[in-house]
Amino acid sequence: MSWRDYWNSDTPIYVNERHRRIHYRRIATDLMALIDELCPNGEPLVLDYGCGQALEADRVAERCRDLLLADAAPTVVDQLQARFAGAARIRVLSADQVETLPNASLDIVIVNSVIQYVARGEFERLLSIWGAKLKPRGALALADVIPRSIGPVTDAASLLRFAAHHGFLAAALQGLVRTALSDYRKLSKTLGVARYDEQEMFRMLRAAGFTPTRRQPNLGPNPARMTFVARTVTGSAGR
C-alpha cells in the first residue's frame, strides 16, 4: 500500500464526524485569512493541491475568482466532483490534470498537510510544476510542514488540546488507539513521513526559484508545525 492508496480509502484520521467537520471548518477559516493576506486587492485564481474532502470549499471560494480543488486520490476527486457539480467558482481536478494548466495562470497555490506524504524527489518535481503554473510574484503556501524536531507525541498532544476545546476529547483518546493499530502507523514506519527543518525548506524553495518566508501561525490546529509562503521571483520559478 502507498500513501495514495491509503488516502484513497476510508481512513481513521478523524476520530468522529464532529472532528472531521470542525477540522475542515478551521482549515477553511485559515485559508480565507491566508488568501486575503496574499492577495488583498483582488479575487485570485487559487489552486488547493491535495485538498482532501474540502468540506467548506464553498466558503473559501468566496475569496477567489475561481478555486481549483485537486487531489491525488481518485475516490476523493469523485466525491468532490459530485459535491461541487454546478458550483460557479469551484473546479475539481485530478493531480495529473494540474500539469495541464496553462503556465503563469495561477495567483496562489496552497499545499496543506501534503508534503509529509511525498518523497523528496517527487516534492522537488512538484515544486517545479507549481512554480511554472504561478504568475510572476505569485505565491506558493506550504502548510502543516512537520519539523524534524517533533514526533508523534507532539501531534497527539495537539490533537487532544484541540479535542478538549471542541468537546470530543473522549473520542480523540479512542481515536489515538485506533490510529496506533491502523495502516497509518504501519505506513509511517515502512514509507516514512517527511520532515524538514526551517532552513532546509528555505534552501529547497530557493533552489526551485522562489523567495521564501516563514509564516506564523501555521494553518490548521497544530501550532508545532510550519507554514511557508514562497513568492516566484521573476515568474521563472519551476522553469
Secondary structure, DSSP 8 states (H G I E B T S, - for coil): --HHHHHTS---SSSSHHHHHHHHHHHHHHHHHHHHHH-TTS--EEEEET-TT-TTHHHHHTT-SEEEEEES-HHHHHHHHHHTTT-TTEEEEEHHHHTTS-TT-EEEEEEES-GGGS-HHHHHHHHHHHHHHEEEEEEEEEEEE--TT--HHHHHHHHHHHHHHHT-HHHHHHHHHHHHTSHHHHHHHHT------HHHHHHHHHHTTEEEEEESS-SSS-TTSEEEEEEESSS-TT-
